[in-house]
Amino acid sequence: MTSRACPDWPTLMELDPELRFKHYTAAEARLAAEVLMRVPALTLPNIEICCDLDHHVFYSEHTNPELAAALGGGDWLEIQEWTQRKREQ
């Protein structure tokens, strides 16, 4: 699996230093079928997602908008929502 660190990593680390955001293609991320069914028109090897795969947190600024919308409806959280939930705990 090829990946590369997100260029916005300093900003993202300020939000949560435990997360490690990298850029992947949607195919490399091996997303759940329920997410993929929401974006049937997208070509997964060409669609980018910026995320922490271990925590299922994505950065919408660097993620395809259609894919970001599909992720938000599943068990993934956008970084802003993630940090908000952590503050509330």
N, C-alpha and C positions, 0 to 999 in steps of 0.2 A: 504494500500500500504506500503510495507516494503521498507526501504531505509537506506543507510548509507553514512556518509560523505566521500568524497574522501580523501585518505591519502595525496594527493598532494595539499590540500587546501591552504597551505601558498603560494606556487608558483602561484596557480591560482588566489588568492586574489591580488597578486601583479599585475597581468594582468588587472583585473577589480574587485574591492572590492564589487561591487553591485551584482555580480553573486554568487550563492550558488550551487556548484557542489556536486551531490550525485550519488551513484551507484544504478542503477535499473536494473531489467531484462527488455528486450525489451517489454515483455507483460505488465509489470507494467507501463511503460512509455506511453502506449496507443498511439502509433505512428499512423500517418495518413495512410490510405490505400495506397496512392500513394508511400509511402516509403516501406511499407510491400510488395507491388507487385514487388519491385526491388530485394527482398531477399527471394524468395519463398522456397529455400532449407534450410533456417535457422529455428531452433526450438526456437521460441521466449522466452519460459520460461527459457531457458538455455543460452541465449545470453545477455551479459552485455553491458550497455550503461552508460557512465559517463556524466552527463549533468546538466544543469539548465533548468528544465522543463518550467518554466515561460517565459524565454527569448529565448527558442529554440536554445541554444548554447551547443555544446558538446565538450568533450575533447578526441581527437582521440587516445591519448596514452593509455587510459583505456576503449576504446570502440572497440568492435569486428570490424576488418578491413572491412569486407563486409558490415556491417551495417553502418559504418562510410562513406563509399563510397556512399551508398544509401541516407544517410542523407544529404550529401553534394550536392546532385542533387535536393533537395527540398527547403523548407523554413527554414531549420536549417543551422547554421553557426558553423564552427569549431572555437575554442577559438582564434586561431591566426588570422583568417579572421575577427572575431568579433572585436578584438582590433585594427586591421588595419583600419577597416571601421570607428571606433569611432575616431581614430586619424585624419582621413581625413575630418571629419565633422567640 
